[in-house]
């Protein structure tokens, strides 16, 4: 395209002619410049856009996830709920001020998060509060609130990693191992190797401390090349609340079951101690077994002593230490006098023989004997070689249950 120049305007008034011609000249210059730009654009081989580029732009993210400045899209004030603010939105970012009702954080902590949505009224997402705690959340169609789950921190994981990793109980709180009728309790525990755990054993299993079923614990700290425990202990408690222990030393073997005594065991042991100088006199004829009498007691912990019969009726089975103390002022020197313990009316065990060296003499003898609950215990002297009836001026007995 060519721009044609107009002819100058010529009039007799030169001043008006010059003014008009200057204006036409400016217009002509502008048209020339514009024509140059159009010509350059026409001959420009570089396209400003392509169909592919326009297609890409048309298919780009048209729904905003953030605000135009990159901050959160939704702001939830303290008097609102996160659920109400985001439930009808798609994928979005949000900020919840401190004190928001349905925030998982303490009331003085704010929260920032992102929601992802694939269906209407169903959302999931995560959020991080300003204290650095992370949370996941979800809600489904029909829900009226967000369900939050706090995610573990490194501190939490370190705490778990430093915790008891070897199980002491089953996952449901039950025992690690059960020992049935006919099975060997000690062998099954040893087969577990180096471990701390819990067990249940029936009363008919082998190598148990009692015929009652027990529950207990074990701890073995070392094992052999076959994976069997070599040093450790077992503790068992039966359904009568009796406790038993056993210990395995590889060099010595099992040490045997021991029952742990309780305060009640110690308080309920037999102890009878008589001491009555005025009411323990008795005469004993030669070769006649004569019951000793003891008068009053200084101690009778379980009320087992019957003074009128000079008899002790035991309430406990166990091992007893008996001390017998007697004096006489007319015993025959060199006589042979038998002192014996009677149980249920019959001679049970002799203390020994009293062979006095003087007529005024004292004898103290001891007896260690197992007895049963219900046994009726009395004490007798049988004078021999006295050639007369002798007088027993005082007699004391002390009877102590050792176990």
C-alpha distance (Angstrom), angle and dihedral (degrees) to the residues before:
residue distance angle dihedral
X1 . . .
X2 3.77 . .
X3 3.77 124.0 .
X4 3.81 111.5 -139.5
X5 3.75 120.2 -144.9
X6 3.84 116.4 -129.8
X7 3.74 120.3 -130.1
X8 3.77 116.4 -98.0
X9 3.73 117.0 -95.8
X10 3.78 110.7 -112.9
X11 3.81 123.0 -166.5
X12 3.74 135.6 151.7
X13 3.84 87.9 -107.0
X14 3.82 100.7 74.3
X15 3.82 95.3 -175.1
X16 3.80 92.8 58.8
X17 3.77 91.8 42.5
X18 3.85 92.9 54.1
X19 3.80 92.1 48.7
X20 3.78 92.7 52.9
X21 3.80 93.4 44.4
X22 3.87 91.8 51.8
X23 3.82 90.6 55.2
X24 3.82 91.9 49.9
X25 3.81 89.0 49.3
X26 3.88 92.3 55.7
X27 3.78 91.0 49.1
X28 3.75 90.3 49.8
X29 3.83 91.7 51.0
X30 3.81 91.8 50.6
X31 3.76 92.5 49.9
X32 3.79 90.2 49.4
X33 3.85 91.9 52.7
X34 3.80 93.1 47.4
X35 3.78 90.8 48.9
X36 3.80 89.2 53.0
X37 3.83 92.5 53.5
X38 3.80 91.8 47.8
X39 3.76 90.5 49.2
X40 3.81 92.1 50.0
X41 3.83 91.8 49.8
X42 3.80 91.0 49.1
X43 3.80 92.1 53.4
X44 3.89 93.8 42.2
X45 3.87 106.3 115.6
X46 3.85 95.0 -167.0
X47 3.83 112.4 93.0
X48 3.78 116.9 -136.5
X49 3.89 93.7 -143.9
X50 3.78 140.1 -3.9
X51 3.77 133.4 -143.8
X52 3.82 89.6 -111.5
X53 3.77 91.0 54.6
X54 3.77 92.1 49.3
X55 3.84 89.6 48.4
X56 3.79 90.3 51.8
X57 3.78 91.8 50.9
X58 3.78 91.7 47.4
X59 3.83 90.7 52.7
X60 3.81 95.6 45.9
X61 3.88 127.5 108.9
X62 3.76 102.2 -65.7
X63 3.84 93.6 164.4
X64 3.78 110.5 79.9
X65 3.83 118.7 -124.9
X66 3.78 93.2 178.4
X67 3.78 135.5 23.3
X68 3.80 117.6 -88.0
X69 3.79 90.5 -96.1
X70 3.83 92.5 52.8
X71 3.82 96.8 -105.1
X72 3.81 123.9 120.0
X73 3.79 118.0 -54.4
X74 3.81 96.2 -142.2
X75 3.79 128.6 41.4
X76 3.81 117.6 -160.2
X77 3.80 112.8 -160.2
X78 3.81 123.5 -147.6
X79 3.81 93.0 -99.8
X80 3.84 94.4 54.1
X81 3.81 137.5 68.3
X82 3.79 127.5 -113.5
X83 3.82 90.4 -139.9
X84 3.80 93.0 56.3
X85 3.80 91.8 46.3
X86 3.81 98.4 51.8
X87 3.83 107.4 23.7
X88 3.82 94.2 92.3
X89 3.78 94.6 40.0
X90 3.75 130.2 89.8
X91 3.76 124.3 -132.8
X92 3.78 106.5 -25.8
X93 3.76 147.0 147.3
X94 3.78 121.7 -117.2
X95 3.78 144.2 -176.8
X96 3.81 122.2 -147.5
X97 3.77 117.1 -162.0
X98 3.79 121.8 -133.6
X99 3.78 111.5 -80.5
X100 3.82 97.7 31.1
X101 3.80 107.6 155.8
X102 3.81 99.8 -126.0
X103 3.79 98.5 35.3
X104 3.83 114.0 122.2
X105 3.79 91.3 -139.8
X106 3.81 130.6 88.9
X107 3.80 112.8 -83.4
X108 3.81 93.2 -100.1
X109 3.81 96.2 52.2
X110 3.82 126.1 87.2
X111 3.79 125.6 -149.2
X112 3.81 140.0 -146.9
X113 3.77 124.3 -164.6
X114 3.79 151.2 147.6
X115 3.79 129.9 -122.8
X116 3.82 126.4 -151.4
X117 3.79 119.4 -159.9
X118 3.79 129.9 -172.1
X119 3.81 99.8 165.6
X120 3.77 136.5 25.7
X121 3.82 113.5 -81.0
X122 3.81 92.8 3.6
X123 3.77 118.2 104.1
X124 3.77 142.7 163.2
X125 3.75 133.1 -179.8
X126 3.74 148.6 128.5
X127 3.77 137.8 -110.5
X128 3.79 139.9 -168.7
X129 3.79 124.4 -149.1
X130 3.79 125.7 -144.2
X131 3.82 90.1 -100.6
X132 3.81 89.8 62.6
X133 3.82 97.4 -107.1
X134 3.82 115.2 140.8
X135 3.80 127.6 -147.5
X136 3.78 137.5 -175.3
X137 3.80 122.7 -152.1
X138 3.77 143.3 -175.5
X139 3.78 141.1 178.5
X140 3.79 131.5 -173.4
X141 3.77 135.0 -153.0
X142 3.79 108.0 -69.5
X143 3.78 94.9 24.7
X144 3.78 117.6 127.6
X145 3.78 97.6 -162.8
X146 3.79 143.0 30.1
X147 3.81 119.7 -96.6
X148 3.79 109.8 -138.8
X149 3.82 129.8 -163.2
X150 3.78 120.9 -170.9
X151 3.80 111.3 -135.5
X152 3.82 119.8 -134.1
X153 3.78 119.7 -98.3
X154 3.78 127.7 -145.0
X155 3.79 87.6 -100.7
X156 3.79 89.6 55.2
X157 3.81 92.0 48.6
X158 3.79 92.3 47.2
X159 3.78 89.7 50.5
X160 3.80 91.2 51.3
X161 3.80 92.9 45.8
X162 3.78 89.9 52.2
X163 3.80 92.6 47.5
X164 3.81 131.4 94.9
X165 3.80 100.7 -62.0
X166 3.81 96.1 171.1
X167 3.80 107.0 76.0
X168 3.80 117.9 -119.9
X169 3.80 94.0 -175.2
X170 3.78 136.3 23.9
X171 3.82 116.8 -89.8
X172 3.82 90.4 -97.8
X173 3.80 92.4 52.6
X174 3.79 94.0 -100.6
X175 3.79 126.8 123.1
X176 3.80 126.3 -67.3
X177 3.81 93.7 -130.6
X178 3.82 137.7 15.7
X179 3.81 123.7 -154.5
X180 3.81 115.0 -152.8
X181 3.81 134.0 -157.8
X182 3.80 111.1 -59.1
X183 3.82 95.1 14.2
X184 3.80 121.1 118.6
X185 3.81 111.5 -112.3
X186 3.80 96.3 -162.1
X187 3.80 94.5 45.4
X188 3.81 93.8 49.6
X189 3.81 92.3 49.5
X190 3.81 91.8 48.3
X191 3.82 91.0 49.5
X192 3.83 89.6 64.4
X193 3.80 90.9 68.2
X194 3.79 123.8 -154.9
X195 3.79 103.4 2.8
X196 3.80 148.1 117.5
X197 3.79 115.9 -132.6
X198 3.79 152.1 125.6
X199 3.81 133.1 -95.9
X200 3.80 145.7 -174.8
X201 3.81 121.9 -147.6
X202 3.80 130.4 -175.3
X203 3.78 122.1 -129.0
X204 3.82 90.4 -111.8
X205 3.78 97.9 56.9
X206 3.81 121.1 109.0
X207 3.81 125.3 -97.5
X208 3.80 95.0 15.1
X209 3.81 122.7 146.1
X210 3.81 94.3 -124.6
X211 3.79 143.0 10.8
X212 3.79 88.4 -112.3
X213 3.81 120.3 90.1
X214 3.79 115.0 -101.7
X215 3.77 142.1 -161.5
X216 3.76 120.7 -154.7
X217 3.79 154.1 135.8
X218 3.80 136.1 -102.3
X219 3.80 135.9 -166.5
X220 3.80 125.7 -167.2
X221 3.79 117.8 179.5
X222 3.80 100.8 -173.0
X223 3.79 140.0 29.2
X224 3.79 140.2 -165.9
X225 3.80 129.8 -115.9
X226 3.82 89.4 -83.9
X227 3.80 91.7 57.5
X228 3.81 94.5 -108.4
X229 3.80 121.7 138.7
X230 3.80 114.9 -105.2
X231 3.81 106.6 177.0
X232 3.78 123.1 30.9
X233 3.78 149.9 93.4
X234 3.80 140.2 -108.5
X235 3.79 126.7 -151.8
X236 3.82 120.7 -167.4
X237 3.82 131.8 -176.5
X238 3.80 120.0 -165.2
X239 3.80 126.9 -150.4
X240 3.83 90.8 -94.8
X241 3.82 88.6 61.1
X242 3.80 95.2 -109.5
X243 3.80 114.2 145.6
X244 3.80 125.2 -145.9
X245 3.80 133.1 -175.9
X246 3.80 135.9 -164.2
X247 3.80 131.8 -178.8
X248 3.80 131.7 -154.9
X249 3.80 119.9 -150.3
X250 3.81 112.3 179.7
X251 3.81 90.1 -141.0
X252 3.81 96.6 45.9
X253 3.80 104.2 27.1
X254 3.79 124.1 -137.5
X255 3.80 112.4 -14.7
X256 3.81 94.3 -147.3
X257 3.77 133.1 -107.5
X258 3.82 117.0 -63.2
X259 3.78 124.1 -169.5
X260 3.79 114.8 -135.5
X261 3.80 111.7 -128.1
X262 3.79 117.0 -133.8
X263 3.78 132.1 -149.1
X264 3.80 87.5 -102.2
X265 3.81 90.4 52.9
X266 3.78 90.1 55.9
X267 3.78 93.8 44.2
X268 3.81 92.7 48.7
X269 3.80 97.7 53.0
X270 3.78 121.7 117.0
X271 3.79 119.4 -102.2
X272 3.79 122.2 164.1
X273 3.79 121.6 172.7
X274 3.84 120.8 175.7
X275 3.78 123.6 -166.7
X276 3.81 119.6 165.2
X277 3.80 119.1 138.4
X278 3.77 94.3 -177.8
X279 3.80 101.9 48.1
X280 3.80 105.7 39.0
X281 3.85 99.6 77.9
X282 3.81 116.0 127.4
X283 3.83 135.8 164.1
X284 3.80 118.8 -134.8
X285 3.81 123.1 -163.0
X286 3.79 120.1 -143.4
X287 3.84 113.6 -85.4
X288 3.81 92.7 4.1
X289 3.80 120.1 116.6
X290 3.80 103.4 -127.7
X291 3.81 124.9 -168.8
X292 3.78 114.9 -122.4
X293 3.81 117.2 -131.2
X294 3.77 124.2 -149.8
X295 3.79 110.3 -173.0
X296 3.78 116.7 -154.5
X297 3.81 127.8 8.5
X298 3.78 130.1 -129.8
X299 3.80 91.1 -157.7
X300 3.78 135.9 14.5
X301 3.80 106.2 162.1
X302 3.82 97.6 -179.2
X303 3.85 98.5 29.0
X304 3.79 92.3 -112.3
X305 3.82 99.5 140.0
X306 3.82 122.4 94.9
X307 3.80 107.8 -164.1
X308 3.79 97.1 -167.8
X309 3.81 91.2 57.8
X310 3.83 97.0 30.4
X311 3.77 85.1 -129.3
X312 3.80 134.6 139.1
X313 3.84 116.3 -152.2
X314 3.81 108.1 -161.9
X315 3.80 121.3 -134.9
X316 3.81 95.7 -171.5
X317 3.76 135.2 52.8
X318 3.78 112.8 -133.6
X319 3.75 150.3 93.1
X320 3.83 115.0 -47.0
X321 3.78 134.1 -164.3
X322 3.82 111.8 -151.8
X323 3.81 124.5 -166.7
X324 3.82 117.7 -167.4
X325 3.81 120.5 -167.0
X326 3.87 122.3 -176.5
X327 3.82 136.5 165.3
X328 3.82 134.3 -165.4
X329 3.82 133.2 -176.3
X330 3.81 96.9 -163.4
X331 3.79 105.2 36.9
X332 3.77 114.2 142.5
X333 3.79 112.5 -106.6
X334 3.81 111.2 -115.4
X335 3.80 93.7 12.6
X336 3.80 119.7 142.8
X337 3.81 110.7 -128.4
X338 3.83 122.1 -177.2
X339 3.83 118.8 -142.8
X340 3.80 114.6 -166.5
X341 3.80 143.7 172.2
X342 3.78 115.3 -128.5
X343 3.80 124.1 -158.0
X344 3.79 121.4 -162.5
X345 3.81 91.4 -12.5
X346 3.82 98.3 -50.0
X347 3.77 132.8 94.5
X348 3.81 107.1 -94.8
X349 3.80 107.7 169.8
X350 3.83 134.8 -8.0
X351 3.78 121.0 -128.8
X352 3.79 89.5 -154.8
X353 3.82 139.7 -98.5
X354 3.80 128.1 -52.8
X355 3.81 114.1 -143.6
X356 3.82 105.9 178.2
X357 3.81 119.3 -152.2
X358 3.82 92.9 -162.6
X359 3.78 133.3 33.2
X360 3.81 90.3 -119.1
X361 3.76 101.3 56.6
X362 3.83 144.6 152.5
X363 3.82 127.4 -147.2
X364 3.82 127.0 -164.8
X365 3.82 118.7 -177.2
X366 3.84 134.2 170.1
X367 3.77 133.3 -148.7
X368 3.84 129.2 -169.8
X369 3.79 111.4 -161.2
X370 3.82 142.9 156.5
X371 3.78 112.8 -123.8
X372 3.80 136.2 176.6
X373 3.78 133.7 -124.4
X374 3.81 108.8 -92.1
X375 3.81 95.0 29.8
X376 3.81 113.2 139.6
X377 3.79 108.0 -142.0
X378 3.83 125.2 -161.2
X379 3.81 134.3 162.3
X380 3.80 130.3 -131.9
X381 3.81 141.4 -171.3
X382 3.81 122.8 -154.1
X383 3.83 111.0 -167.3
X384 3.80 114.6 -147.2
X385 3.80 128.5 -176.8
X386 3.79 92.2 10.3
X387 3.82 96.6 116.7
X388 3.79 86.7 -151.0
X389 3.78 146.3 44.4
X390 3.78 111.0 -77.9
X391 3.77 129.1 -151.3
X392 3.79 121.7 -128.4
X393 3.79 101.2 -155.1
X394 3.83 99.0 -173.9
X395 3.80 134.4 8.7
X396 3.79 127.6 -176.7
X397 3.80 129.5 178.2
X398 3.79 129.7 -168.4
X399 3.79 117.8 -168.6
X400 3.84 119.6 -173.9
X401 3.80 128.4 -179.5
X402 3.80 108.5 -136.3
X403 3.82 98.0 -175.9
